[in-house]
Amino acid sequence: MIEANTMEYSGRKVANFTITNGKKSLSLTVDNGSMGGPGPMTRADVRCFSGDEDVTGKVFGVTQKEIVRGEVTTMAAAMNWLQLSVDPYGT
């Protein structure tokens, strides 16, 4: 299932979409920066969840609080994880 939403506050635009496969979900959030402004939404962040657990750090081999930028290579890795029949990082 794919779901999406948008919001705007204090000049900041944010769009988020999630792709869900069973208990796993991939979340991509795109915004126009911390200060907002008239420009396009180009800053993207990818998160991976297994149930309610954020497993982004395990999927990408980074610290749990590290930001994973939305790029072609990170989206490909996240989609590969999402499609695995067994979740090696889930609880």
C-alpha positions in Angstrom: 0.0 0.0 0.0 1.2 3.5 -0.8 -0.1 6.5 1.2 0.9 10.2 1.0 0.2 13.5 2.6 1.4 17.1 2.5 1.4 20.0 4.9 2.6 23.6 5.0 3.4 25.7 8.0 5.4 28.9 8.5 6.5 28.9 4.9 7.8 25.3 5.1 6.3 22.7 2.7 6.5 19.0 3.6 5.4 16.0 1.7 5.6 12.4 3.0 4.8 9.1 1.4 5.0 5.6 2.9 5.1 2.3 1.1 4.0 -0.7 3.3 4.7 -4.4 2.8 3.3 -6.5 5.6 4.9 -5.2 8.9 7.6 -3.3 7.1 7.2 0.3 5.8 9.5 2.7 4.0 8.9 6.4 4.6 10.2 9.2 2.4 9.8 12.8 3.6 10.7 15.7 1.3 10.7 19.4 2.3 12.0 22.8 1.2 14.6 23.1 4.0 14.5 24.1 7.7 14.0 27.8 6.9 11.3 27.2 4.2 11.2 29.6 1.4 9.9 29.7 -2.1 12.2 27.1 -3.7 11.3 23.5 -4.6 11.2 20.7 -2.1 14.6 19.1 -2.5 15.7 17.9 0.9 14.7 14.2 1.4 15.0 11.8 4.3 14.4 8.0 4.2 13.3 5.9 7.2 12.6 2.2 7.4 10.3 0.6 10.0 9.6 -2.9 11.0 6.3 -2.7 12.9 6.8 0.2 15.3 10.6 -0.1 15.4 12.8 2.3 13.4 15.4 0.0 11.7 16.9 2.6 9.4 20.3 2.4 11.1 20.3 -1.4 10.6 19.2 -1.3 7.0 21.8 1.3 6.0 24.6 0.5 8.5 24.5 3.9 10.1 23.8 5.1 13.6 20.1 5.1 14.6 19.8 8.9 14.6 21.7 9.5 11.4 19.8 11.1 8.5 19.7 9.0 5.4 19.2 11.2 2.4 16.7 10.3 -0.2 18.8 9.5 -3.3 18.5 6.8 -6.0 21.0 4.5 -4.2 19.3 4.8 -0.8 15.8 4.4 -2.3 17.0 1.3 -4.1 18.5 -0.2 -0.9 15.3 0.6 1.0 13.1 -0.9 -1.7 15.2 -4.1 -1.7 14.8 -4.4 2.1 11.1 -3.7 1.8 10.7 -6.6 -0.7 12.6 -9.2 1.4 10.3 -12.0 2.4 12.1 -12.3 5.8 12.9 -9.2 7.8 16.5 -9.6 9.2 16.2 -6.5 11.3 12.6 -6.9 12.7 11.6 -7.9 16.1 
